[in-house]
């Protein structure tokens, strides 16, 4: 059976670990979940994919392919980059 621990390390950093198992670590919150750091926030996915979901439904992935950052929707949808005011500044149609 896998060992699951919540502990602080020698630098008093909080560690959530699932040691030796094939399961995952899930954090569930009824409200907004905020990750606030005075330094960088790092997502390190050994499988190379960061999956984006809404209500349990995957709508896209961020992945690394041959050193390139790939932003990939799961359906033939647009990728829209908005300006700071919210209006679309760049739209890419992914419907082949």
N, C-alpha and C positions, 0 to 999 in steps of 0.2 A: 504494500500500500504506500502511496506517495505521502511525503511529509509536507504539511502546509504550515507555514509560520508567518507571524507578523512580529517583527522585532526591529530594534534599532541596532545599527552596526557601531563600530568603534568611533566613527565620526558623528554619532547620533543621527544618522540618516535612517528614515523609516524604510523597511524592506518588506514587500509582499512576495513570498516565494512559494512556488509549487515545485518542490524538488523531486525529480525522478519520475513524475507521473506523466501521463499523456493528456491529462485534463487541462483546463485553463483557469485563469484567475478572472473573475467577473466582479465588477463593482456596480451595484444597483442603487439608484437614488431616485426618490419620488419627485424631486425638483431639479433645478439646474445643477450640474456638476462643474465646479470651477477648479481648474488646476492653475495655481498662481505661483510663479517663481520669480525671484529677483534676478535670476540668470536665465539660461536657455531652457527650453522644453525639448526633449529629445524623444523621437519615436524610432525605435530600433527593431525592425521586423526581419528576423533571420530568413523568413520565407520570401522577402522582397516586396510583399504587398501590404498596403494599409487599406483596409476595406472601410468604405463610408456607407452607413446605414441610416435609415429613417423609419422608426416604428418596426424595426426588425427586417426591413426590406433593403437589400443592397441597391444603391443607385450609382456607385462608382468606386474606382480604386485609384490609389496613388501607388506606382510601382517603379522599380529600378530595372531597366533592361539594358544590358551592356554599358552601364555607366550613365545612361540617359534617364531623366525623370519623365515618366509616362503618366498622364492624367487620362483615365479611361472611364467613360460612362458605361453602364451595363446594358443600356438600350440605345437605340438610334436617337439620341437627344442632342441638344446643343450644349456646348461649354461656353459660359458667359462670364467675362471678366467685367466687373462693375467699377466705375469711378467712385471716389469717396462719397459723392452725393447719392449714389445708388443707381444711376442711369448706366445702361450698358455701354461700355467703351469698346469692347471687342467681343464678337460672337463667332463661334466656330461651329458649323453644322457637321455633325458626325454621321449623318445618314448617307454613307458611302456614295 
